[in-house]
Amino acid sequence: MLNKKFAEDIQEGLSKRQKSIPFIYFYDERGSWLFQQIMQLPEYYLPACEVSILEEHKMSMLNHFSSKKKAFNLIDLGAGDASKTKTLVQYYHENEVKFTYTPVDLSTSILSALSESLSAAYPELNYRALNKDYWEALDLLKQNTNKGERKVVLFLGANIGNFTKDQSIEFLSTLKSYLNPGDLVMIGFDLKKRPEIIYKAYRDSKGITAAFNLNLLHRINQELGGNFKPNYFRFYPYYNPQTGELMSHLVSLKKQVVQIESLEMNVEFEQWESIHTEISKKYTINEIETLASEAGFAVKEHFQDTKNYFVDTLLQV
Ligand SMILES: C[S@@+](CC[C@H](N)C(=O)[O-])C[C@H]1O[C@@H](n2cnc3c(N)ncnc32)[C@H](O)[C@@H]1O
């Protein structure tokens, strides 16, 4: 079945002067699998830093999440395989903390694998996986949450880095509109650091990040009847230390025309023309504090790793 929104977004993105493909389309079954491989690359430092933060601070986080041992709902937006969140889930479960775990993800394949692994590892865990878009899930939770139960929203893995600053403010302000006073949000931000370290994380030696980006073209071929030849494109990431933006592009190696049958579209590429695929924005602590205050949140605490590469910042409505 044709995914109407995917078709519309691809048509729009490939018709623009600077061609682009929205990053949300990275995560089909193969894309989700490739992202799991990326997370295991030694040069992709982000997951290891975030896991070390969650390990180190899981108790102090709990003190914020659950005042007077009251139950809370741990809502994991864009949970993926929850490899990091499981650090908290396992610890809270073992310590008989009263909480519900609510992973939310658009990707059906990753969420069903996660549900299976949660049921197997923690048969008594109170969890409810939502295969929905962030806002659909939050809307549902707004209607169904027990009165007085605190929502603790996790947005980990530097997902927020995929937005520009303005988009981040809009995202956080919208998120706030689904929450009540006292609810919490914990966001993973990748911090500015030596540019070489950032660049290497995306220009990995095994070419897995390149395959992850090129998978977008395979996806268009499969789902929309495109005839992209992925080997006629080259993945090119670059980092601007001034803006903190790591930009990912697919560059056309030759002048070419690509047909996309379902869209009745011919896409013309000049040699060296690019498709923009992703922003991965890096922050300073000051920039995070400005962002939080512009979106109307109070900063409760910054939890950082020992190298100061990454931070999980806890915000309160
Ligand atoms: C970069 S992965 C991060 C996974 C995990 N949080 C982590 O830290 O490893 C992003 C995940 O967010 C999901 N996602 C992206 N946009 C989404 C949206 N609008 N609604 C729900 N899930 C989304 C993707 O399917 C993907 O599994």
The ligand as an SDF file (V2000), in Angstrom:
LIG
                    3D

 27 29  0  0  0  0  0  0  0  0999 V2000
   17.8700    8.2030   16.4300 C   0  0  0  0  0  0  0  0  0  0  0  0
   16.6840    6.9720   16.8350 S   0  0  0  0  0  0  0  0  0  0  0  0
   16.8620    7.0950   18.5960 C   0  0  0  0  0  0  0  0  0  0  0  0
   16.4250    5.8910   19.3280 C   0  0  0  0  0  0  0  0  0  0  0  0
   16.6160    5.9160   20.8350 C   0  0  0  0  0  0  0  0  0  0  0  0
   15.8560    6.9770   21.4920 N   0  0  0  0  0  0  0  0  0  0  0  0
   18.0570    6.0270   21.2050 C   0  0  0  0  0  0  0  0  0  0  0  0
   18.4280    6.9790   21.8920 O   0  0  0  0  0  0  0  0  0  0  0  0
   18.8310    5.1480   20.8190 O   0  0  0  0  0  0  0  0  0  0  0  0
   15.1760    7.8120   16.5060 C   0  0  0  0  0  0  0  0  0  0  0  0
   13.9090    6.9790   16.6210 C   0  0  0  0  0  0  0  0  0  0  0  0
   12.8040    7.9110   16.6000 O   0  0  0  0  0  0  0  0  0  0  0  0
   11.7660    7.4030   15.7760 C   0  0  0  0  0  0  0  0  0  0  0  0
   11.0020    8.5700   15.2690 N   0  0  0  0  0  0  0  0  0  0  0  0
   11.4710    9.5570   14.4790 C   0  0  0  0  0  0  0  0  0  0  0  0
   10.5080   10.4840   14.2620 N   0  0  0  0  0  0  0  0  0  0  0  0
    9.4110   10.0630   14.9420 C   0  0  0  0  0  0  0  0  0  0  0  0
    8.0880   10.6000   15.1260 C   0  0  0  0  0  0  0  0  0  0  0  0
    7.7400   11.7510   14.5630 N   0  0  0  0  0  0  0  0  0  0  0  0
    7.2150    9.9170   15.8910 N   0  0  0  0  0  0  0  0  0  0  0  0
    7.5950    8.7310   16.4720 C   0  0  0  0  0  0  0  0  0  0  0  0
    8.8290    8.1730   16.3290 N   0  0  0  0  0  0  0  0  0  0  0  0
    9.7280    8.8320   15.5840 C   0  0  0  0  0  0  0  0  0  0  0  0
   12.4810    6.5920   14.7070 C   0  0  0  0  0  0  0  0  0  0  0  0
   11.6550    5.5940   14.1570 O   0  0  0  0  0  0  0  0  0  0  0  0
   13.6910    6.0200   15.4740 C   0  0  0  0  0  0  0  0  0  0  0  0
   13.4450    4.7170   15.9650 O   0  0  0  0  0  0  0  0  0  0  0  0
  1  2  1  0
  2  3  1  0
  2 10  1  0
  3  4  1  0
  4  5  1  0
  5  6  1  0
  5  7  1  0
  7  8  2  0
  7  9  1  0
 10 11  1  0
 11 12  1  0
 11 26  1  0
 12 13  1  0
 13 14  1  0
 13 24  1  0
 14 15  1  0
 14 23  1  0
 15 16  2  0
 16 17  1  0
 17 18  1  0
 17 23  2  0
 18 19  1  0
 18 20  2  0
 20 21  1  0
 21 22  2  0
 22 23  1  0
 24 25  1  0
 24 26  1  0
 26 27  1  0
M  CHG  2   2   1   9  -1
M  END
$$$$
